[in-house]
Amino acid sequence: MSTTDANLSSRRRKIAGAALVAVLAAVLIAVVVVRGGGEKVINAGGETLVLVGGKSDVGMAALGRGTLADVNGCLGWAGRDGGPGTVVVWPHGTNVETPDPLRVKIDGTFYRLGDTVEVGGGFAESLDPSSTLYQQAPESCRSAKLWVAN
C-alpha cells in the first residue's frame, strides 16, 4: 500500500470515528432530555440560572406578569414594594441569548432584566423533588415562591 493510500485510509478512519462519537453524544443527550421530561436549567455559566419546564400539552390558565429579576439566583419576577420575588419555571423553548448581561428569548421575544414579561401558568407549592429542576436548582431558588409558566 502506498503512503497516499495509507494517509487516505487513516483520514477515513478518523472521520468515521468522529461521526460515531457525534452520534453517541446525540443519543446520550436525547436520553438525558427524555429522562428529565425536557426540563433543564440553563445559563450555568452566568450568575442567574434559568429554569425551563418540559414540553407539555397541559397547564394552568392564569396570566402572570412581572418585572424580570434575579430571585435568589434564578430568573423570576421582582417582588412588589421590596417584597420577596417569585422564581419562574419558564415555558419549554426558552433560551438564554447572552449570559452577561442576561438576555433571554421567551416565546419568541427577547427580554432583559428589568423588562416586564407576561406568561400563562400558575403558582405551584414547590418543585417536584424528583424533577431535574429540583435536583439542579440551588436551595435558595427551591424555597422561593414559584410560578410555573406554560
N, CA, C and O atoms as a GROMACS GRO file, in nm:
protein
  600
    1MET      N    1   0.084  -0.116   0.000
    1MET     CA    2   0.000   0.000   0.000
    1MET      C    3   0.089   0.122   0.000
    1MET      O    4   0.186   0.129   0.075
    2SER      N    5   0.056   0.219  -0.084
    2SER     CA    6   0.137   0.340  -0.094
    2SER      C    7   0.109   0.432   0.024
    2SER      O    8   0.011   0.416   0.096
    3THR      N    9   0.198   0.530   0.043
    3THR     CA   10   0.182   0.628   0.151
    3THR      C   11   0.053   0.707   0.133
    3THR      O   12  -0.015   0.736   0.231
    4THR      N   13   0.020   0.741   0.009
    4THR     CA   14  -0.103   0.816  -0.020
    4THR      C   15  -0.225   0.735   0.020
    4THR      O   16  -0.318   0.788   0.081
    5ASP      N   17  -0.226   0.604  -0.013
    5ASP     CA   18  -0.338   0.518   0.024
    5ASP      C   19  -0.348   0.505   0.176
    5ASP      O   20  -0.459   0.503   0.231
    6ALA      N   21  -0.236   0.495   0.244
    6ALA     CA   22  -0.234   0.482   0.390
    6ALA      C   23  -0.288   0.609   0.455
    6ALA      O   24  -0.365   0.602   0.551
    7ASN      N   25  -0.248   0.727   0.403
    7ASN     CA   26  -0.298   0.854   0.456
    7ASN      C   27  -0.448   0.867   0.435
    7ASN      O   28  -0.519   0.914   0.524
    8LEU      N   29  -0.496   0.828   0.318
    8LEU     CA   30  -0.638   0.834   0.286
    8LEU      C   31  -0.718   0.742   0.377
    8LEU      O   32  -0.824   0.779   0.427
    9SER      N   33  -0.667   0.620   0.399
    9SER     CA   34  -0.732   0.524   0.487
    9SER      C   35  -0.736   0.576   0.630
    9SER      O   36  -0.836   0.560   0.699
   10SER      N   37  -0.629   0.637   0.675
   10SER     CA   38  -0.622   0.693   0.811
   10SER      C   39  -0.724   0.806   0.827
   10SER      O   40  -0.791   0.814   0.930
   11ARG      N   41  -0.736   0.892   0.728
   11ARG     CA   42  -0.834   1.002   0.733
   11ARG      C   43  -0.976   0.947   0.739
   11ARG      O   44  -1.059   0.998   0.815
   12ARG      N   45  -1.003   0.844   0.662
   12ARG     CA   46  -1.138   0.785   0.662
   12ARG      C   47  -1.172   0.728   0.799
   12ARG      O   48  -1.284   0.743   0.847
   13ARG      N   49  -1.075   0.661   0.863
   13ARG     CA   50  -1.098   0.606   0.997
   13ARG      C   51  -1.124   0.719   1.097
   13ARG      O   52  -1.211   0.706   1.183
   14LYS      N   53  -1.050   0.827   1.087
   14LYS     CA   54  -1.069   0.941   1.178
   14LYS      C   55  -1.207   1.003   1.158
   14LYS      O   56  -1.275   1.037   1.255
   15ILE      N   57  -1.248   1.019   1.034
   15ILE     CA   58  -1.380   1.076   1.004
   15ILE      C   59  -1.490   0.984   1.055
   15ILE      O   60  -1.588   1.030   1.116
   16ALA      N   61  -1.476   0.855   1.031
   16ALA     CA   62  -1.575   0.758   1.079
   16ALA      C   63  -1.581   0.758   1.231
   16ALA      O   64  -1.690   0.752   1.289
   17GLY      N   65  -1.466   0.767   1.297
   17GLY     CA   66  -1.462   0.772   1.444
   17GLY      C   67  -1.529   0.896   1.498
   17GLY      O   68  -1.604   0.890   1.595
   18ALA      N   69  -1.503   1.011   1.434
   18ALA     CA   70  -1.565   1.136   1.478
   18ALA      C   71  -1.716   1.131   1.459
   18ALA      O   72  -1.792   1.179   1.543
   19ALA      N   73  -1.760   1.072   1.348
   19ALA     CA   74  -1.905   1.060   1.323
   19ALA      C   75  -1.969   0.971   1.428
   19ALA      O   76  -2.079   1.000   1.475
   20LEU      N   77  -1.903   0.862   1.464
   20LEU     CA   78  -1.956   0.771   1.566
   20LEU      C   79  -1.966   0.842   1.701
   20LEU      O   80  -2.066   0.826   1.772
   21VAL      N   81  -1.865   0.919   1.737
   21VAL     CA   82  -1.868   0.994   1.863
   21VAL      C   83  -1.984   1.094   1.862
   21VAL      O   84  -2.054   1.108   1.962
   22ALA      N   85  -2.005   1.163   1.750
   22ALA     CA   86  -2.114   1.260   1.739
   22ALA      C   87  -2.250   1.192   1.755
   22ALA      O   88  -2.338   1.244   1.824
   23VAL      N   89  -2.267   1.078   1.693
   23VAL     CA   90  -2.394   1.004   1.704
   23VAL      C   91  -2.417   0.959   1.848
   23VAL      O   92  -2.528   0.974   1.900
   24LEU      N   93  -2.314   0.905   1.913
   24LEU     CA   94  -2.328   0.862   2.052
   24LEU      C   95  -2.360   0.980   2.144
   24LEU      O   96  -2.443   0.966   2.234
   25ALA      N   97  -2.298   1.094   2.121
   25ALA     CA   98  -2.326   1.212   2.202
   25ALA      C   99  -2.471   1.256   2.184
   25ALA      O  100  -2.538   1.291   2.282
   26ALA      N  101  -2.520   1.254   2.062
   26ALA     CA  102  -2.659   1.293   2.035
   26ALA      C  103  -2.756   1.198   2.105
   26ALA      O  104  -2.857   1.242   2.159
   27VAL      N  105  -2.727   1.070   2.104
   27VAL     CA  106  -2.813   0.971   2.170
   27VAL      C  107  -2.813   0.995   2.321
   27VAL      O  108  -2.918   0.992   2.384
   28LEU      N  109  -2.696   1.019   2.380
   28LEU     CA  110  -2.689   1.044   2.523
   28LEU      C  111  -2.765   1.170   2.562
   28LEU      O  112  -2.836   1.170   2.662
   29ILE      N  113  -2.752   1.276   2.484
   29ILE     CA  114  -2.825   1.400   2.511
   29ILE      C  115  -2.975   1.374   2.503
   29ILE      O  116  -3.051   1.421   2.588
   30ALA      N  117  -3.019   1.301   2.402
   30ALA     CA  118  -3.161   1.271   2.388
   30ALA      C  119  -3.212   1.191   2.507
   30ALA      O  120  -3.323   1.216   2.554
   31VAL      N  121  -3.134   1.097   2.556
   31VAL     CA  122  -3.175   1.017   2.672
   31VAL      C  123  -3.188   1.106   2.795
   31VAL      O  124  -3.284   1.092   2.870
   32VAL      N  125  -3.092   1.195   2.816
   32VAL     CA  126  -3.098   1.285   2.932
   32VAL      C  127  -3.222   1.374   2.924
   32VAL      O  128  -3.291   1.391   3.025
   33VAL      N  129  -3.251   1.430   2.808
   33VAL     CA  130  -3.367   1.518   2.793
   33VAL      C  131  -3.496   1.440   2.814
   33VAL      O  132  -3.586   1.490   2.881
   34VAL      N  133  -3.508   1.321   2.760
   34VAL     CA  134  -3.628   1.241   2.777
   34VAL      C  135  -3.644   1.202   2.924
   34VAL      O  136  -3.755   1.212   2.978
   35ARG      N  137  -3.538   1.159   2.988
   35ARG     CA  138  -3.547   1.119   3.128
   35ARG      C  139  -3.583   1.236   3.216
   35ARG      O  140  -3.650   1.218   3.318
   36GLY      N  141  -3.540   1.358   3.180
   36GLY     CA  142  -3.570   1.476   3.259
   36GLY      C  143  -3.700   1.540   3.218
   36GLY      O  144  -3.731   1.649   3.267
   37GLY      N  145  -3.777   1.480   3.130
   37GLY     CA  146  -3.903   1.538   3.086
   37GLY      C  147  -3.884   1.665   3.006
   37GLY      O  148  -3.978   1.742   2.987
   38GLY      N  149  -3.763   1.688   2.958
   38GLY     CA  150  -3.737   1.808   2.881
   38GLY      C  151  -3.706   1.928   2.969
   38GLY      O  152  -3.674   2.035   2.917
   39GLU      N  153  -3.714   1.913   3.100
   39GLU     CA  154  -3.681   2.022   3.191
   39GLU      C  155  -3.530   2.046   3.186
   39GLU      O  156  -3.452   1.953   3.166
   40LYS      N  157  -3.492   2.171   3.204
   40LYS     CA  158  -3.349   2.198   3.207
   40LYS      C  159  -3.321   2.327   3.282
   40LYS      O  160  -3.406   2.416   3.292
   41VAL      N  161  -3.200   2.336   3.333
   41VAL     CA  162  -3.150   2.457   3.397
   41VAL      C  163  -3.044   2.511   3.303
   41VAL      O  164  -2.945   2.443   3.275
   42ILE      N  165  -3.063   2.634   3.256
   42ILE     CA  166  -2.966   2.692   3.162
   42ILE      C  167  -2.902   2.817   3.222
   42ILE      O  168  -2.948   2.871   3.322
   43ASN      N  169  -2.797   2.859   3.158
   43ASN     CA  170  -2.715   2.974   3.198
   43ASN      C  171  -2.626   2.938   3.317
   43ASN      O  172  -2.600   3.021   3.403
   44ALA      N  173  -2.581   2.813   3.320
   44ALA     CA  174  -2.498   2.767   3.431
   44ALA      C  175  -2.371   2.849   3.447
   44ALA      O  176  -2.318   2.859   3.557
   45GLY      N  177  -2.322   2.910   3.338
   45GLY     CA  178  -2.201   2.991   3.346
   45GLY      C  179  -2.228   3.133   3.391
   45GLY      O  180  -2.135   3.207   3.420
   46GLY      N  181  -2.355   3.172   3.398
   46GLY     CA  182  -2.391   3.308   3.438
   46GLY      C  183  -2.430   3.313   3.585
   46GLY      O  184  -2.434   3.210   3.652
   47GLU      N  185  -2.458   3.432   3.633
   47GLU     CA  186  -2.495   3.449   3.773
   47GLU      C  187  -2.639   3.405   3.800
   47GLU      O  188  -2.670   3.358   3.909
   48THR      N  189  -2.727   3.419   3.701
   48THR     CA  190  -2.868   3.389   3.719
   48THR      C  191  -2.906   3.263   3.642
   48THR      O  192  -2.893   3.259   3.520
   49LEU      N  193  -2.952   3.161   3.712
   49LEU     CA  194  -2.996   3.038   3.646
   49LEU      C  195  -3.136   3.059   3.588
   49LEU      O  196  -3.216   3.134   3.644
   50VAL      N  197  -3.164   2.991   3.478
   50VAL     CA  198  -3.294   3.000   3.414
   50VAL      C  199  -3.354   2.859   3.415
   50VAL      O  200  -3.301   2.767   3.352
   51LEU      N  201  -3.465   2.842   3.487
   51LEU     CA  202  -3.532   2.712   3.495
   51LEU      C  203  -3.634   2.705   3.382
   51LEU      O  204  -3.718   2.793   3.368
   52VAL      N  205  -3.626   2.599   3.301
   52VAL     CA  206  -3.714   2.584   3.184
   52VAL      C  207  -3.790   2.453   3.199
   52VAL      O  208  -3.730   2.347   3.218
   53GLY      N  209  -3.921   2.462   3.188
   53GLY     CA  210  -4.007   2.344   3.202
   53GLY      C  211  -4.002   2.255   3.079
   53GLY      O  212  -3.954   2.295   2.973
   54GLY      N  213  -4.051   2.135   3.096
   54GLY     CA  214  -4.059   2.040   2.986
   54GLY      C  215  -4.176   2.070   2.896
   54GLY      O  216  -4.265   2.148   2.931
   55LYS      N  217  -4.176   2.009   2.781
   55LYS     CA  218  -4.284   2.026   2.684
   55LYS      C  219  -4.410   1.958   2.739
   55LYS      O  220  -4.405   1.844   2.784
   56SER      N  221  -4.522   2.028   2.733
   56SER     CA  222  -4.646   1.974   2.788
   56SER      C  223  -4.765   2.032   2.714
   56SER      O  224  -4.762   2.145   2.667
   57ASP      N  225  -4.870   1.952   2.705
   57ASP     CA  226  -4.994   1.998   2.643
   57ASP      C  227  -5.094   2.046   2.747
   57ASP      O  228  -5.203   2.091   2.712
   58VAL      N  229  -5.060   2.038   2.873
   58VAL     CA  230  -5.149   2.082   2.980
   58VAL      C  231  -5.080   2.190   3.062
   58VAL      O  232  -4.958   2.200   3.064
   59GLY      N  233  -5.160   2.270   3.129
   59GLY     CA  234  -5.103   2.374   3.214
   59GLY      C  235  -5.213   2.458   3.275
   59GLY      O  236  -5.331   2.440   3.246
   60MET      N  237  -5.172   2.548   3.359
   60MET     CA  238  -5.266   2.637   3.426
   60MET      C  239  -5.293   2.757   3.336
   60MET      O  240  -5.210   2.792   3.252
   61ALA      N  241  -5.408   2.821   3.354
   61ALA     CA  242  -5.452   2.923   3.259
   61ALA      C  243  -5.447   3.066   3.312
   61ALA      O  244  -5.497   3.156   3.245
   62ALA      N  245  -5.388   3.089   3.427
   62ALA     CA  246  -5.379   3.225   3.479
   62ALA      C  247  -5.274   3.303   3.401
   62ALA      O  248  -5.182   3.244   3.343
   63LEU      N  249  -5.286   3.434   3.399
   63LEU     CA  250  -5.185   3.518   3.333
   63LEU      C  251  -5.098   3.579   3.441
   63LEU      O  252  -5.146   3.650   3.529
   64GLY      N  253  -4.970   3.550   3.434
   64GLY     CA  254  -4.874   3.606   3.529
   64GLY      C  255  -4.798   3.718   3.465
   64GLY      O  256  -4.766   3.714   3.346
   65ARG      N  257  -4.767   3.820   3.545
   65ARG     CA  258  -4.695   3.936   3.492
   65ARG      C  259  -4.599   3.985   3.599
   65ARG      O  260  -4.632   3.993   3.717
   66GLY      N  261  -4.479   4.019   3.555
   66GLY     CA  262  -4.382   4.072   3.649
   66GLY      C  263  -4.262   4.131   3.578
   66GLY      O  264  -4.248   4.122   3.456
   67THR      N  265  -4.176   4.191   3.659
   67THR     CA  266  -4.053   4.251   3.609
   67THR      C  267  -3.941   4.150   3.627
   67THR      O  268  -3.917   4.102   3.737
   68LEU      N  269  -3.871   4.119   3.517
   68LEU     CA  270  -3.762   4.020   3.524
   68LEU      C  271  -3.656   4.063   3.624
   68LEU      O  272  -3.609   4.177   3.623
   69ALA      N  273  -3.621   3.968   3.710
   69ALA     CA  274  -3.521   3.995   3.812
   69ALA      C  275  -3.453   3.865   3.852
   69ALA      O  276  -3.504   3.756   3.826
   70ASP      N  277  -3.337   3.879   3.915
   70ASP     CA  278  -3.270   3.766   3.976
   70ASP      C  279  -3.337   3.746   4.112
   70ASP      O  280  -3.334   3.835   4.198
   71VAL      N  281  -3.398   3.629   4.131
   71VAL     CA  282  -3.464   3.596   4.257
   71VAL      C  283  -3.387   3.480   4.320
   71VAL      O  284  -3.402   3.365   4.278
   72ASN      N  285  -3.308   3.511   4.418
   72ASN     CA  286  -3.231   3.409   4.490
   72ASN      C  287  -3.140   3.327   4.399
   72ASN      O  288  -3.111   3.211   4.429
   73GLY      N  289  -3.095   3.384   4.287
   73GLY     CA  290  -3.005   3.314   4.196
   73GLY      C  291  -3.073   3.254   4.074
   73GLY      O  292  -3.006   3.196   3.989
   74CYS      N  293  -3.206   3.266   4.065
   74CYS     CA  294  -3.280   3.214   3.950
   74CYS      C  295  -3.363   3.326   3.888
   74CYS      O  296  -3.401   3.422   3.955
   75LEU      N  297  -3.391   3.313   3.758
   75LEU     CA  298  -3.467   3.415   3.688
   75LEU      C  299  -3.614   3.408   3.727
   75LEU      O  300  -3.675   3.301   3.725
   76GLY      N  301  -3.669   3.522   3.763
   76GLY     CA  302  -3.809   3.529   3.802
   76GLY      C  303  -3.859   3.671   3.794
   76GLY      O  304  -3.810   3.752   3.716
   77TRP      N  305  -3.960   3.700   3.876
   77TRP     CA  306  -4.019   3.833   3.882
   77TRP      C  307  -3.982   3.899   4.014
   77TRP      O  308  -3.984   3.835   4.120
   78ALA      N  309  -3.949   4.027   4.007
   78ALA     CA  310  -3.917   4.104   4.127
   78ALA      C  311  -4.040   4.111   4.216
   78ALA      O  312  -4.153   4.113   4.167
   79GLY      N  313  -4.017   4.116   4.347
   79GLY     CA  314  -4.127   4.132   4.441
   79GLY      C  315  -4.181   4.275   4.436
   79GLY      O  316  -4.108   4.368   4.401
   80ARG      N  317  -4.306   4.290   4.470
   80ARG     CA  318  -4.366   4.424   4.473
   80ARG      C  319  -4.328   4.495   4.603
   80ARG      O  320  -4.324   4.435   4.710
   81ASP      N  321  -4.300   4.622   4.590
   81ASP     CA  322  -4.268   4.706   4.707
   81ASP      C  323  -4.159   4.645   4.795
   81ASP      O  324  -4.166   4.652   4.917
   82GLY      N  325  -4.059   4.587   4.731
   82GLY     CA  326  -3.945   4.531   4.805
   82GLY      C  327  -3.970   4.395   4.867
   82GLY      O  328  -3.885   4.342   4.938
   83GLY      N  329  -4.087   4.336   4.840
   83GLY     CA  330  -4.118   4.204   4.894
   83GLY      C  331  -4.040   4.096   4.823
   83GLY      O  332  -3.968   4.123   4.726
   84PRO      N  333  -4.056   3.972   4.871
   84PRO     CA  334  -3.984   3.862   4.806
   84PRO      C  335  -4.031   3.840   4.663
   84PRO      O  336  -4.150   3.857   4.632
   85GLY      N  337  -3.940   3.804   4.578
   85GLY     CA  338  -3.973   3.779   4.438
   85GLY      C  339  -4.029   3.640   4.416
   85GLY      O  340  -4.046   3.563   4.511
   86THR      N  341  -4.058   3.610   4.291
   86THR     CA  342  -4.114   3.481   4.251
   86THR      C  343  -4.022   3.417   4.149
   86THR      O  344  -3.993   3.477   4.045
   87VAL      N  345  -3.975   3.297   4.177
   87VAL     CA  346  -3.896   3.221   4.079
   87VAL      C  347  -3.994   3.168   3.975
   87VAL      O  348  -4.102   3.118   4.010
   88VAL      N  349  -3.958   3.178   3.849
   88VAL     CA  350  -4.044   3.130   3.741
   88VAL      C  351  -3.979   3.011   3.672
   88VAL      O  352  -3.860   3.014   3.639
   89VAL      N  353  -4.058   2.906   3.650
   89VAL     CA  354  -4.016   2.797   3.561
   89VAL      C  355  -4.070   2.838   3.426
   89VAL      O  356  -4.191   2.832   3.401
   90TRP      N  357  -3.982   2.880   3.338
   90TRP     CA  358  -4.017   2.938   3.209
   90TRP      C  359  -4.067   2.832   3.113
   90TRP      O  360  -4.035   2.714   3.129
   91PRO      N  361  -4.145   2.873   3.011
   91PRO     CA  362  -4.200   2.774   2.918
   91PRO      C  363  -4.093   2.703   2.836
   91PRO      O  364  -3.986   2.758   2.809
   92HIS      N  365  -4.125   2.579   2.798
   92HIS     CA  366  -4.038   2.500   2.712
   92HIS      C  367  -3.999   2.584   2.590
   92HIS      O  368  -4.084   2.650   2.530
   93GLY      N  369  -3.873   2.581   2.554
   93GLY     CA  370  -3.825   2.657   2.439
   93GLY      C  371  -3.758   2.788   2.477
   93GLY      O  372  -3.696   2.852   2.392
   94THR      N  373  -3.768   2.828   2.603
   94THR     CA  374  -3.700   2.950   2.648
   94THR      C  375  -3.550   2.928   2.637
   94THR      O  376  -3.499   2.822   2.672
   95ASN      N  377  -3.479   3.030   2.587
   95ASN     CA  378  -3.334   3.020   2.568
   95ASN      C  379  -3.263   3.141   2.623
   95ASN      O  380  -3.319   3.250   2.628
   96VAL      N  381  -3.139   3.122   2.665
   96VAL     CA  382  -3.053   3.233   2.704
   96VAL      C  383  -2.975   3.274   2.579
   96VAL      O  384  -2.906   3.192   2.518
   97GLU      N  385  -2.988   3.400   2.542
   97GLU     CA  386  -2.915   3.451   2.425
   97GLU      C  387  -2.777   3.503   2.464
   97GLU      O  388  -2.679   3.480   2.393
   98THR      N  389  -2.769   3.572   2.578
   98THR     CA  390  -2.640   3.617   2.630
   98THR      C  391  -2.642   3.602   2.782
   98THR      O  392  -2.742   3.635   2.845
   99PRO      N  393  -2.533   3.553   2.841
   99PRO     CA  394  -2.531   3.535   2.986
   99PRO      C  395  -2.503   3.663   3.065
   99PRO      O  396  -2.550   3.676   3.178
  100ASP      N  397  -2.429   3.756   3.008
  100ASP     CA  398  -2.390   3.875   3.083
  100ASP      C  399  -2.376   3.994   2.990
  100ASP      O  400  -2.277   4.003   2.918
  101PRO      N  401  -2.471   4.085   2.988
  101PRO     CA  402  -2.591   4.087   3.072
  101PRO      C  403  -2.691   3.983   3.022
  101PRO      O  404  -2.698   3.952   2.903
  102LEU      N  405  -2.768   3.931   3.116
  102LEU     CA  406  -2.864   3.826   3.084
  102LEU      C  407  -2.968   3.876   2.985
  102LEU      O  408  -3.032   3.979   3.006
  103ARG      N  409  -2.983   3.800   2.877
  103ARG     CA  410  -3.084   3.828   2.774
  103ARG      C  411  -3.145   3.695   2.738
  103ARG      O  412  -3.076   3.603   2.694
  104VAL      N  413  -3.277   3.684   2.756
  104VAL     CA  414  -3.346   3.558   2.730
  104VAL      C  415  -3.448   3.574   2.619
  104VAL      O  416  -3.500   3.683   2.594
  105LYS      N  417  -3.477   3.463   2.554
  105LYS     CA  418  -3.580   3.459   2.450
  105LYS      C  419  -3.692   3.371   2.503
  105LYS      O  420  -3.675   3.250   2.520
  106ILE      N  421  -3.807   3.435   2.530
  106ILE     CA  422  -3.923   3.366   2.586
  106ILE      C  423  -4.037   3.379   2.486
  106ILE      O  424  -4.076   3.490   2.451
  107ASP      N  425  -4.089   3.267   2.442
  107ASP     CA  426  -4.199   3.266   2.344
  107ASP      C  427  -4.169   3.357   2.224
  107ASP      O  428  -4.257   3.427   2.174
  108GLY      N  429  -4.043   3.354   2.177
  108GLY     CA  430  -4.005   3.426   2.056
  108GLY      C  431  -3.970   3.572   2.075
  108GLY      O  432  -3.936   3.640   1.977
  109THR      N  433  -3.976   3.623   2.197
  109THR     CA  434  -3.944   3.764   2.224
  109THR      C  435  -3.824   3.772   2.316
  109THR      O  436  -3.809   3.691   2.407
  110PHE      N  437  -3.737   3.871   2.293
  110PHE     CA  438  -3.617   3.890   2.374
  110PHE      C  439  -3.646   3.982   2.492
  110PHE      O  440  -3.714   4.084   2.478
  111TYR      N  441  -3.592   3.945   2.609
  111TYR     CA  442  -3.609   4.025   2.730
  111TYR      C  443  -3.477   4.034   2.806
  111TYR      O  444  -3.389   3.948   2.794
  112ARG      N  445  -3.466   4.143   2.884
  112ARG     CA  446  -3.352   4.162   2.974
  112ARG      C  447  -3.404   4.184   3.115
  112ARG      O  448  -3.523   4.206   3.136
  113LEU      N  449  -3.314   4.176   3.212
  113LEU     CA  450  -3.354   4.207   3.349
  113LEU      C  451  -3.414   4.348   3.352
  113LEU      O  452  -3.360   4.439   3.290
  114GLY      N  453  -3.525   4.365   3.423
  114GLY     CA  454  -3.593   4.494   3.431
  114GLY      C  455  -3.710   4.506   3.335
  114GLY      O  456  -3.794   4.594   3.352
  115ASP      N  457  -3.718   4.418   3.234
  115ASP     CA  458  -3.831   4.420   3.140
  115ASP      C  459  -3.953   4.353   3.203
  115ASP      O  460  -3.938   4.264   3.288
  116THR      N  461  -4.072   4.395   3.162
  116THR     CA  462  -4.195   4.332   3.207
  116THR      C  463  -4.230   4.217   3.114
  116THR      O  464  -4.226   4.230   2.992
  117VAL      N  465  -4.265   4.102   3.175
  117VAL     CA  466  -4.296   3.982   3.098
  117VAL      C  467  -4.430   3.927   3.146
  117VAL      O  468  -4.458   3.923   3.266
  118GLU      N  469  -4.513   3.883   3.050
  118GLU     CA  470  -4.639   3.816   3.080
  118GLU      C  471  -4.634   3.675   3.023
  118GLU      O  472  -4.600   3.656   2.907
  119VAL      N  473  -4.670   3.576   3.106
  119VAL     CA  474  -4.678   3.437   3.060
  119VAL      C  475  -4.794   3.369   3.133
  119VAL      O  476  -4.824   3.399   3.248
  120GLY      N  477  -4.857   3.276   3.061
  120GLY     CA  478  -4.963   3.197   3.123
  120GLY      C  479  -4.904   3.093   3.214
  120GLY      O  480  -4.789   3.050   3.197
  121GLY      N  481  -4.982   3.051   3.312
  121GLY     CA  482  -4.936   2.948   3.405
  121GLY      C  483  -5.009   2.960   3.536
  121GLY      O  484  -5.128   2.991   3.539
  122GLY      N  485  -4.939   2.934   3.644
  122GLY     CA  486  -4.999   2.942   3.776
  122GLY      C  487  -4.898   2.916   3.885
  122GLY      O  488  -4.790   2.863   3.861
  123PHE      N  489  -4.936   2.953   4.008
  123PHE     CA  490  -4.849   2.929   4.122
  123PHE      C  491  -4.845   2.781   4.156
  123PHE      O  492  -4.943   2.710   4.135
  124ALA      N  493  -4.732   2.735   4.206
  124ALA     CA  494  -4.714   2.597   4.249
  124ALA      C  495  -4.659   2.598   4.391
  124ALA      O  496  -4.591   2.693   4.432
  125GLU      N  497  -4.688   2.493   4.464
  125GLU     CA  498  -4.638   2.481   4.602
  125GLU      C  499  -4.486   2.476   4.603
  125GLU      O  500  -4.420   2.547   4.679
  126SER      N  501  -4.430   2.390   4.518
  126SER     CA  502  -4.285   2.373   4.512
  126SER      C  503  -4.249   2.289   4.391
  126SER      O  504  -4.336   2.233   4.323
  127LEU      N  505  -4.120   2.281   4.365
  127LEU     CA  506  -4.072   2.192   4.259
  127LEU      C  507  -4.084   2.048   4.307
  127LEU      O  508  -4.067   2.020   4.426
  128ASP      N  509  -4.112   1.958   4.215
  128ASP     CA  510  -4.117   1.815   4.247
  128ASP      C  511  -3.976   1.768   4.280
  128ASP      O  512  -3.885   1.783   4.198
  129PRO      N  513  -3.955   1.712   4.401
  129PRO     CA  514  -3.820   1.669   4.440
  129PRO      C  515  -3.755   1.568   4.345
  129PRO      O  516  -3.633   1.556   4.345
  130SER      N  517  -3.833   1.497   4.265
  130SER     CA  518  -3.774   1.402   4.171
  130SER      C  519  -3.743   1.466   4.036
  130SER      O  520  -3.690   1.398   3.947
  131SER      N  521  -3.775   1.594   4.018
  131SER     CA  522  -3.754   1.659   3.888
  131SER      C  523  -3.610   1.704   3.869
  131SER      O  524  -3.536   1.725   3.965
  132THR      N  525  -3.573   1.717   3.744
  132THR     CA  526  -3.440   1.769   3.708
  132THR      C  527  -3.420   1.908   3.765
  132THR      O  528  -3.312   1.941   3.813
  133LEU      N  529  -3.525   1.991   3.758
  133LEU     CA  530  -3.512   2.128   3.807
  133LEU      C  531  -3.481   2.131   3.956
  133LEU      O  532  -3.394   2.207   4.000
  134TYR      N  533  -3.550   2.049   4.033
  134TYR     CA  534  -3.528   2.045   4.178
  134TYR      C  535  -3.384   2.003   4.207
  134TYR      O  536  -3.318   2.062   4.292
  135GLN      N  537  -3.338   1.902   4.136
  135GLN     CA  538  -3.205   1.848   4.162
  135GLN      C  539  -3.094   1.945   4.123
  135GLN      O  540  -2.986   1.941   4.182
  136GLN      N  541  -3.119   2.034   4.025
  136GLN     CA  542  -3.014   2.123   3.976
  136GLN      C  543  -3.024   2.265   4.031
  136GLN      O  544  -2.926   2.338   4.030
  137ALA      N  545  -3.142   2.304   4.079
  137ALA     CA  546  -3.158   2.440   4.129
  137ALA      C  547  -3.105   2.449   4.272
  137ALA      O  548  -3.120   2.355   4.350
  138PRO      N  549  -3.044   2.562   4.306
  138PRO     CA  550  -2.996   2.577   4.444
  138PRO      C  551  -3.114   2.587   4.541
  138PRO      O  552  -3.226   2.623   4.501
  139GLU      N  553  -3.089   2.556   4.667
  139GLU     CA  554  -3.193   2.561   4.770
  139GLU      C  555  -3.260   2.698   4.775
  139GLU      O  556  -3.380   2.707   4.799
  140SER      N  557  -3.184   2.804   4.752
  140SER     CA  558  -3.241   2.940   4.758
  140SER      C  559  -3.351   2.958   4.654
  140SER      O  560  -3.448   3.030   4.680
  141CYS      N  561  -3.338   2.894   4.538
  141CYS     CA  562  -3.444   2.902   4.436
  141CYS      C  563  -3.560   2.810   4.471
  141CYS      O  564  -3.676   2.846   4.450
  142ARG      N  565  -3.530   2.693   4.524
  142ARG     CA  566  -3.634   2.596   4.558
  142ARG      C  567  -3.725   2.646   4.669
  142ARG      O  568  -3.842   2.608   4.675
  143SER      N  569  -3.673   2.732   4.756
  143SER     CA  570  -3.753   2.778   4.870
  143SER      C  571  -3.833   2.905   4.840
  143SER      O  572  -3.911   2.950   4.924
  144ALA      N  573  -3.814   2.964   4.723
  144ALA     CA  574  -3.885   3.088   4.687
  144ALA      C  575  -4.026   3.056   4.639
  144ALA      O  576  -4.058   2.942   4.605
  145LYS      N  577  -4.112   3.159   4.636
  145LYS     CA  578  -4.244   3.146   4.576
  145LYS      C  579  -4.223   3.106   4.431
  145LYS      O  580  -4.127   3.151   4.368
  146LEU      N  581  -4.312   3.021   4.376
  146LEU     CA  582  -4.289   2.960   4.245
  146LEU      C  583  -4.407   2.979   4.150
  146LEU      O  584  -4.522   2.954   4.187
  147TRP      N  585  -4.378   3.023   4.028
  147TRP     CA  586  -4.476   3.032   3.919
  147TRP      C  587  -4.430   2.936   3.811
  147TRP      O  588  -4.314   2.939   3.771
  148VAL      N  589  -4.520   2.852   3.763
  148VAL     CA  590  -4.487   2.758   3.655
  148VAL      C  591  -4.559   2.806   3.530
  148VAL      O  592  -4.681   2.803   3.522
  149ALA      N  593  -4.481   2.851   3.432
  149ALA     CA  594  -4.535   2.900   3.304
  149ALA      C  595  -4.558   2.786   3.209
  149ALA      O  596  -4.494   2.681   3.218
  150ASN      N  597  -4.650   2.807   3.116
  150ASN     CA  598  -4.674   2.706   3.013
  150ASN      C  599  -4.696   2.772   2.878
  150ASN      O  600  -4.719   2.703   2.779
   0.00000   0.00000   0.00000
